[in-house]
Amino acid sequence: MTATDMKALLCDEPGKLTCVTRPRPEDKPGHLRIRIEAIGICGTDYHIYGGNQPFLQYPRVMGHELSARAMGDSADGRIKAGDLVVVNPYLTCGTCHACSIGKPNCCENIAVLGVHTDGGMCEEIVVPEGNLYPAGDLSPQAAAMVEFLAIGAHGVRRSGLAEGSSALIVGAGPIGVGAGLFAHIAGAEVTLRDTSPDRLALAKAIIPAAKTELVSEMADTVYDTVFDATGNIGAMNAGLNYLAHGGNYVLLSVVKGDLSFADPEFHKRETTLFASRNALKVDFEHVMDCMSKGLVPVEKIGTHRTTIEGAVEDLPRWAEDRGSVVKALIEVSA
């Protein structure tokens, strides 16, 4: 491998991963070159590997949960060469209606690193300077978990969750665990519900104060706020049944299919329904602040680790064993 080449994990087609050598990316105006330190493997990455991500073009370098070292100084002086940074992977147009009202997380022309364009499962990438946030005293592993936790934190912030209120999170995968954790940090009484006792046990280790409940054994209880993180249209349609009158229903999941509620049930509760997509800078900053304060048990969340080379075998294995994995990390050696 020459000095102009780098290692990358390539998903050539559904079900096929290879560790390849490819040219390092070219510099771009307004962008900063960064050296990847750690990558969180997301459910989206498992879907890409499995061929279940719609409209995706192969081959693709996956990876959007990223920490990295800056390889130069940013123009505005916020970032110096060698600084650890968290990558916001949402590449936005800056001109559409959503961007103009301060909601770039739902930009009409959004592209996500590792999904719509090649991502960070490699040694170096070039990213718009505004998408990089100084990570301060965080470890590279913790910094790589910020993006997925920010999704849950964004949903909690949108919900207007009140301290002392009750919150139900349906789906105890990584996004659900993130929502539960930040609902707990916001002062809510949290219940996590799932079909898998293994996922609930992992979630309980991360949020000891939370109650856990199997779907098959669920109690006849209603909650001030219900978050759906299942990725299952049936569960999303059923979530209203668990919501108290005057409550808020937050959909963190997005799936193909139609939402269907009985209007009398929706109306009599005076339900407030929120879609929650991606995250904003304020959510990234909130997660990093909570991590710095020791409120996020990063070692319990980062359950599995591998390398770019090792991920060729490890990622497919973890894709088949999601019940034992909260967050798997790829660590990139210098």
C-alpha positions as CSV (number, residue, x, y, z in Angstrom):
1,M,0.0,0.0,0.0
2,T,1.4,3.4,-1.0
3,A,1.2,6.7,0.9
4,T,-1.6,7.8,-1.3
5,D,-3.7,4.6,-0.5
6,M,-5.7,3.6,2.5
7,K,-7.6,0.6,3.9
8,A,-11.4,0.5,3.7
9,L,-14.2,-1.9,4.4
10,L,-16.3,-2.3,1.3
11,C,-19.7,-3.8,1.0
12,D,-19.5,-4.9,-2.6
13,E,-23.0,-6.2,-2.7
14,P,-25.5,-7.6,-0.2
15,G,-23.8,-10.3,1.9
16,K,-20.3,-9.5,0.7
17,L,-17.7,-7.5,2.6
18,T,-14.0,-7.1,1.7
19,C,-11.1,-5.2,3.1
20,V,-9.7,-3.2,0.2
21,T,-7.0,-0.6,-0.7
22,R,-8.3,2.5,-2.3
23,P,-7.0,6.1,-2.9
24,R,-7.3,8.6,-0.1
25,P,-10.0,11.2,-0.8
26,E,-9.1,14.5,-2.5
27,D,-9.3,17.8,-0.6
28,K,-12.3,20.0,-1.1
29,P,-12.9,23.7,-0.3
30,G,-14.6,24.2,3.1
31,H,-13.8,20.6,4.1
32,L,-11.3,19.2,6.6
33,R,-9.4,16.0,6.3
34,I,-9.8,13.7,9.3
35,R,-8.2,10.4,10.3
36,I,-10.8,7.9,11.5
37,E,-10.3,6.6,15.1
38,A,-13.5,4.6,15.7
39,I,-16.7,3.7,14.0
40,G,-20.0,2.5,15.6
41,I,-21.8,-0.2,13.6
42,C,-25.4,0.9,13.2
43,G,-28.6,-0.9,12.4
44,T,-28.4,0.8,9.0
45,D,-25.0,-0.8,8.3
46,Y,-26.5,-4.3,9.1
47,H,-29.3,-3.5,6.7
48,I,-26.9,-2.4,4.0
49,Y,-25.0,-5.6,4.5
50,G,-28.2,-7.6,4.4
51,G,-29.5,-5.9,1.3
52,N,-32.5,-4.3,3.2
53,Q,-31.6,-0.7,2.7
54,P,-33.8,0.8,-0.1
55,F,-32.3,2.9,-2.9
56,L,-28.7,2.2,-1.9
57,Q,-26.1,1.9,-4.5
58,Y,-23.4,-0.8,-4.2
59,P,-20.5,-1.0,-3.7
60,R,-20.6,1.2,-0.6
61,V,-18.1,2.1,2.2
62,M,-20.5,2.2,5.2
63,G,-20.1,4.0,8.5
64,H,-21.7,7.2,9.8
65,E,-21.1,6.9,13.6
66,L,-17.6,8.3,13.6
67,S,-14.8,9.8,15.8
68,A,-11.6,11.1,14.2
69,R,-8.5,13.2,14.5
70,A,-8.3,16.4,12.5
71,M,-5.4,16.4,10.1
72,G,-5.4,20.2,9.8
73,D,-6.8,23.4,11.4
74,S,-10.4,24.5,10.6
75,A,-10.7,27.9,9.0
76,D,-12.7,29.3,12.0
77,G,-10.1,28.1,14.5
78,R,-12.5,25.8,16.4
79,I,-10.5,22.8,15.5
80,K,-6.7,22.3,15.5
81,A,-4.7,19.5,13.9
82,G,-4.7,16.5,16.2
83,D,-8.0,17.4,17.9
84,L,-10.4,14.5,18.4
85,V,-13.7,15.3,16.7
86,V,-17.2,13.9,16.5
87,V,-18.6,13.7,13.0
88,N,-22.1,14.8,12.2
89,P,-22.8,12.6,9.2
90,Y,-25.8,14.5,7.8
91,L,-24.7,16.3,4.7
92,T,-27.3,19.1,4.1
93,C,-27.9,21.6,1.3
94,G,-28.3,24.7,3.5
95,T,-30.9,26.2,1.2
96,C,-34.1,24.2,1.4
97,H,-37.0,25.2,3.7
98,A,-36.0,22.9,6.5
99,C,-32.4,24.2,6.5
100,S,-33.7,27.8,6.4
101,I,-35.7,27.3,9.6
102,G,-32.9,25.6,11.5
103,K,-33.9,22.0,10.9
104,P,-31.1,20.6,8.8
105,N,-31.7,17.2,10.3
106,C,-34.7,16.9,8.0
107,C,-33.1,18.7,5.0
108,E,-35.0,18.0,1.8
109,N,-31.8,17.1,0.0
110,I,-30.0,15.3,2.9
111,A,-27.3,12.8,2.2
112,V,-25.9,10.6,5.0
113,L,-22.3,9.5,5.1
114,G,-22.1,5.7,4.6
115,V,-25.6,5.5,3.1
116,H,-26.0,8.0,0.2
117,T,-22.3,8.5,-0.2
118,D,-19.2,6.6,1.0
119,G,-18.7,6.8,4.8
120,G,-16.1,6.3,7.4
121,M,-15.3,2.6,7.5
122,C,-11.8,3.5,6.3
123,E,-8.7,5.4,7.4
124,E,-9.4,8.9,6.1
125,I,-12.3,11.0,4.9
126,V,-12.9,14.7,4.0
127,V,-15.9,16.3,5.7
128,P,-17.4,19.8,5.7
129,E,-15.9,21.8,8.6
130,G,-19.3,22.6,10.0
131,N,-20.0,18.9,10.5
132,L,-17.2,18.4,12.9
133,Y,-17.6,19.0,16.7
134,P,-14.6,19.1,19.1
135,A,-14.9,16.0,21.4
136,G,-13.0,17.5,24.3
137,D,-12.0,15.0,26.9
138,L,-13.9,12.1,25.4
139,S,-12.2,8.9,24.4
140,P,-12.3,8.0,20.7
141,Q,-14.7,5.1,21.5
142,A,-17.1,7.3,23.4
143,A,-17.0,10.0,20.7
144,A,-18.0,7.3,18.1
145,M,-21.2,6.7,20.1
146,V,-22.3,10.3,20.2
147,E,-24.3,10.2,16.9
148,F,-26.5,7.3,17.7
149,L,-27.2,8.5,21.2
150,A,-28.0,12.0,19.8
151,I,-30.9,10.4,17.9
152,G,-32.5,9.3,21.1
153,A,-31.6,12.6,22.8
154,H,-33.3,14.5,19.9
155,G,-36.5,12.5,20.3
156,V,-36.5,13.2,24.1
157,R,-35.9,16.9,23.6
158,R,-38.7,17.1,21.0
159,S,-41.1,15.4,23.3
160,G,-40.9,18.1,25.9
161,L,-40.6,15.4,28.5
162,A,-41.3,16.7,32.0
163,E,-39.3,15.8,35.1
164,G,-41.1,13.2,37.2
165,S,-43.4,12.1,34.3
166,S,-43.6,8.6,33.0
167,A,-42.0,7.4,29.7
168,L,-42.4,4.1,27.9
169,I,-39.8,3.2,25.3
170,V,-41.0,0.3,23.0
171,G,-38.0,-1.4,21.5
172,A,-34.8,-1.9,23.5
173,G,-32.3,-1.8,20.7
174,P,-29.6,0.9,20.5
175,I,-31.9,3.8,19.6
176,G,-34.4,2.7,22.2
177,V,-31.7,2.4,24.9
178,G,-30.5,5.9,23.9
179,A,-34.0,7.4,24.2
180,G,-34.4,5.6,27.6
181,L,-31.1,6.8,28.9
182,F,-31.8,10.5,28.0
183,A,-35.4,10.3,29.2
184,H,-33.9,9.1,32.5
185,I,-31.3,11.9,32.5
186,A,-34.2,14.3,31.9
187,G,-35.9,13.0,35.1
188,A,-38.6,10.7,33.8
189,E,-39.6,7.4,35.2
190,V,-38.6,5.0,32.4
191,T,-40.0,1.7,31.3
192,L,-38.4,-0.3,28.5
193,R,-40.5,-2.8,26.6
194,D,-39.2,-5.5,24.2
195,T,-39.8,-9.0,22.9
196,S,-36.3,-10.1,23.9
197,P,-35.3,-10.7,27.5
198,D,-31.6,-10.5,26.4
199,R,-32.1,-7.0,25.0
200,L,-33.9,-6.0,28.1
201,A,-31.1,-7.3,30.3
202,L,-28.6,-5.3,28.4
203,A,-30.7,-2.2,28.6
204,K,-31.2,-2.7,32.4
205,A,-27.4,-2.8,32.8
206,I,-27.2,0.6,31.1
207,I,-30.2,2.2,32.8
208,P,-30.5,0.4,36.2
209,A,-33.3,2.7,37.4
210,A,-35.5,1.7,34.4
211,K,-38.3,-0.8,34.7
212,T,-38.2,-3.5,32.0
213,E,-41.2,-5.4,30.6
214,L,-41.6,-8.2,28.0
215,V,-44.2,-7.5,25.4
216,S,-45.8,-10.9,26.3
217,E,-46.1,-9.8,30.0
218,M,-46.9,-6.1,29.6
219,A,-49.0,-4.5,32.3
220,D,-52.2,-2.5,31.7
221,T,-50.5,0.9,32.2
222,V,-50.5,4.2,30.3
223,Y,-47.7,6.7,30.1
224,D,-47.2,10.4,29.7
225,T,-44.9,9.9,26.8
226,V,-44.5,6.9,24.6
227,F,-41.4,6.4,22.3
228,D,-41.4,3.8,19.5
229,A,-38.0,2.5,18.5
230,T,-39.1,-0.9,17.2
231,G,-38.9,-0.4,13.4
232,N,-42.1,-2.4,13.2
233,I,-45.3,-0.9,11.7
234,G,-47.5,-3.1,13.8
235,A,-45.9,-1.9,17.0
236,M,-46.0,1.7,15.8
237,N,-49.7,1.5,15.2
238,A,-50.3,-0.1,18.6
239,G,-48.3,2.4,20.6
240,L,-51.2,4.8,21.0
241,N,-52.9,2.2,23.3
242,Y,-50.3,2.8,26.0
243,L,-50.5,6.6,25.9
244,A,-52.2,8.6,28.7
245,H,-54.7,11.3,27.9
246,G,-52.9,14.5,27.1
247,G,-49.7,12.6,26.3
248,N,-47.1,12.7,23.6
249,Y,-46.3,9.9,21.1
250,V,-42.8,10.0,19.5
251,L,-41.9,7.9,16.6
252,L,-38.1,7.3,16.4
253,S,-38.6,4.5,14.0
254,V,-39.1,4.9,10.2
255,V,-40.4,2.0,8.2
256,K,-42.3,1.4,5.0
257,G,-46.0,1.2,5.6
258,D,-49.0,3.3,6.8
259,L,-49.6,4.6,10.3
260,S,-53.2,3.8,11.2
261,F,-54.9,5.0,14.4
262,A,-58.5,4.9,15.4
263,D,-59.4,8.6,15.3
264,P,-61.6,8.5,18.4
265,E,-58.7,7.0,20.4
266,F,-56.3,9.5,19.0
267,H,-58.7,12.4,19.4
268,K,-60.0,11.8,22.9
269,R,-56.4,11.7,24.3
270,E,-55.7,15.1,22.5
271,T,-52.6,13.2,21.4
272,T,-49.5,15.1,20.3
273,L,-47.7,13.0,17.6
274,F,-44.0,13.7,16.8
275,A,-41.8,12.3,14.1
276,S,-38.2,12.5,15.2
277,R,-35.5,12.3,12.6
278,N,-31.7,12.3,13.0
279,A,-30.4,15.0,15.4
280,L,-29.2,18.6,15.6
281,K,-26.0,20.1,16.8
282,V,-27.6,20.9,20.2
283,D,-28.3,17.2,20.6
284,F,-24.7,16.2,19.8
285,E,-23.5,18.7,22.4
286,H,-26.0,17.5,25.0
287,V,-24.8,13.9,24.6
288,M,-21.1,15.0,24.8
289,D,-21.8,17.1,27.9
290,C,-23.6,14.2,29.6
291,M,-20.7,11.9,28.7
292,S,-18.2,14.3,30.2
293,K,-20.3,14.4,33.4
294,G,-20.2,10.6,33.7
295,L,-24.0,10.3,33.1
296,V,-23.5,7.9,30.1
297,P,-22.1,4.4,30.9
298,V,-20.0,4.2,27.7
299,E,-18.2,1.0,28.6
300,K,-21.5,-0.8,29.1
301,I,-22.9,0.6,25.8
302,G,-19.8,-0.3,23.7
303,T,-20.2,-4.1,24.1
304,H,-18.1,-5.4,21.1
305,R,-15.0,-4.3,19.3
306,T,-13.2,-5.2,16.1
307,T,-10.9,-3.8,13.4
308,I,-11.4,-3.0,9.7
309,E,-9.9,-6.3,8.8
310,G,-11.8,-8.2,11.5
311,A,-15.1,-6.7,10.6
312,V,-15.2,-8.8,7.4
313,E,-16.1,-11.7,9.6
314,D,-17.4,-10.0,12.8
315,L,-20.0,-7.7,11.2
316,P,-21.9,-10.6,9.5
317,R,-21.8,-12.6,12.8
318,W,-23.1,-9.7,14.8
319,A,-25.9,-9.1,12.3
320,E,-27.2,-12.6,13.1
321,D,-26.8,-12.0,16.9
322,R,-28.2,-8.6,17.5
323,G,-29.7,-9.6,20.9
324,S,-26.2,-9.7,22.5
325,V,-24.9,-6.5,20.9
326,V,-25.7,-2.9,22.1
327,K,-23.0,-1.1,20.1
328,A,-20.1,-2.7,18.2
329,L,-17.2,-0.5,17.4
330,I,-14.6,-0.7,14.7
331,E,-11.3,0.7,15.9
332,V,-8.9,2.0,13.3
333,S,-5.2,1.5,14.0
334,A,-2.8,4.3,13.0
